[in-house]
Amino acid sequence: MEASTRSLPTNIALLGNPNCGKTALFNLLTGSRQKVANYAGVTVERKEGILHTSAGRNVKVLDLPGAYSFNAISNDEAMTRDVVTGHSRESLPDLLVCVTDATNLRLHLRLVLEMRRLGLPMVVVLNKMDRAEKLGISIDVAGLSRDLGVPVVRTVSVHAHGADELRAFLDLSVAPSVHVPWKAPGLEQVLATQKDVQRICQRVVTEPTIDRDPSDRIDKFLMHPVGFVVLALVLFLTFVAVFSMGAWLSGFIEDGTALLGNFVQGHMDDGALRGLVVEGIIGGVGSVFVFLPQILILFLFILALEASGYLPRAAFLLDRPMSKAGLSGRSFIPLLSSFACAIPGIMATRTITHWRDRLTTILIAPLMACSARIPVYTLIIAALFPQEPVAGALVMVGLYTLGIVAAMTVAWVIKRKDIKGTHLLMELPAYQWPDLRSLLIGVNERAMIFIKRVGTVIMALTIIMWALASIPSPRGASMDSPIAGTLAGEMGQGLQHIFAPIGFNAEISIALVPGMAAREVVVSALGMTYAMDGSEEDVESQLRERIATEWSLGTKLSLLIWLVFAPQCLSTFVAVKRETNSWKYMWIMGGYLFGLAYLASLITYQLTNAIAG
Amino acid sequence: MARHQIATLPVLMKGATAIQLNELPMETWARVVEVIVPTDSVDRELVLRLVELGFVPDERVRIVAVGAPGREPLAVRLGGTTFALRRHEASFILVSPQ
């Protein structure tokens, strides 16, 4: 290779096994200078960022999805392989940064050897060096570099200066990439590579004993059947935190929107525009915005539990019970995330390598009660049991349970033909303290998605709803209702033909329409159809009173049941379409949820009327 | 089924000491002696992955936890990490307890 053709790298790619600490390292390198999107045409997350080298140069970093092997068994692994073998629309990186876990070189070196065959300039990163030292593992870095024939640097992704060695390395020039055609290695070749790895590890890694890891001692306790008690406790504390801390923080947002609403009310002339701004935008959007704290706290817990290594253990514990429904423990994390919001839940199914397991998990994810349902549940339950918080809490637990039971039943129906055919094979990485920087970046990412959604879809729906409930119908009042004589009233009456058998009046029927697009707006939509005005807190208390007095018991129960099953928001439909790459599965999901909701509400309404009426 | 034939292989190949990983008692260290290559294509893909993850001859393994009931799934310690495996997945790895 001519020395003159060498150049400084400007476009590098990070890759490595899952759990090598690659994401934490990427976060340390790029900070908030990140862009998250999907690769063109596939549902694989593409993360790119800019880092500064020691000399201050800007370098583009692509954080490739974690892969155990280029013999891909998931879309993530296939994408990583395609990028580094030049089979994607991405440009070939100038330098491969192969991230390994220094505490677990035995597992991670094989991929390094596989990458070495690609003909690209590369550097091996020994990450988590701090942990390796703590465990008494010493690595002969010069020896490793010699054996591999590539440079090796050390990093600690949880320290502010932990990547300095790598940043300095990026100011050295690299040879141009030589494109070597790549062929998937067969079993024999993999066995031979593993022999090389064993030899290298024996030469350069010195570790005290194999029993070094305290994870085994924790596992003995947490993955014992007693572990179920711990798991129940962890989930219980998570939800207590979501509801108590979340509600407390939501209080501030509520006060803020109320203040803003009153301010605008007092400073604008009375008229349609003021109605739109105060009731439509501030009231409507504000009533959704108050759930931001609850959603973020739930995500914070999920991200922290996942980063600590506990969630994979929980998935292990739940594998057996979930296999009865034809699923594996791998479905646990996506379903847990769906309690915050079905969309990240559906996206998290990407880690399920088996397609039928993944599809089943996607189809049942909307049955997990997402946090957007909390306000509607709360409103109706408060109207049902105004003086009995305990009974109210029990009903709430019941609604969550109903969703879970229904999900497991649906999974069983889908998978009953090949209930034995599930796969687990999953790494249970060593326990570790979550990296605070990565947690904050993760939560911030969720917050931005939510705020964007509130600012676009939900804002638009609220305005449309407000308009429908305000614009007089050309045919005039045709019924006795607060929305009589408006476009919304007309539509509500049409919908009555469908929804009367399950006990919904015109106001509920029309409020459910935007509710299908975004569940969170049901409360504000009901407020509008009942022509409430004032700040959002007033709307809620007025609404609670009217529901308590005007709706029959059957209607209230029927609506609660409806909300457990009915199709989720539009964004969920979009997510299902995108993740399954099929309109068919999207309609199957929408159809079965609608059918289930209608049937369950019909039974509830008719039965309640027969007993109580 | 191909799997049932395989179950008799350990005795033939490595003497009476080799057992399938799913039969290994809890907390007992063992050494991997052989990986079975199944005929079924789905299982072959699985075995390739097991080998890529490091379930290869001479590695030390032990079972650190089992699910209930019926010892399903298994948590297997392998070097610096632990893997959750279904019994079926573990059955392709032959080990010799130490």
Interface residues (C-beta under 8 A of the other chain):
Chain A: N19 Y68 S69 N71 I73 D101 T103 N104 L105 R106 L107 R110 L187 V190 L191 Q194 K195 Q198 I210 D213 S215 D216 D219 K220 M223 H224 P225 P312 A315 F316 L317 D319 R320 S323 S328 G329 T422 H423 L424 L425 M426 E427 L428 P429 A430
Chain B: W29 V37 R44 E45 L46 V47 L48 R49 L50 V51 E52 L53 G54 V56 D58 E59 R60 V64 A65 G67 A68 P69 G70 E72 P73 A75 R77 L78 G79 G80 T81 T82 F83 A84 L85 R86 E89
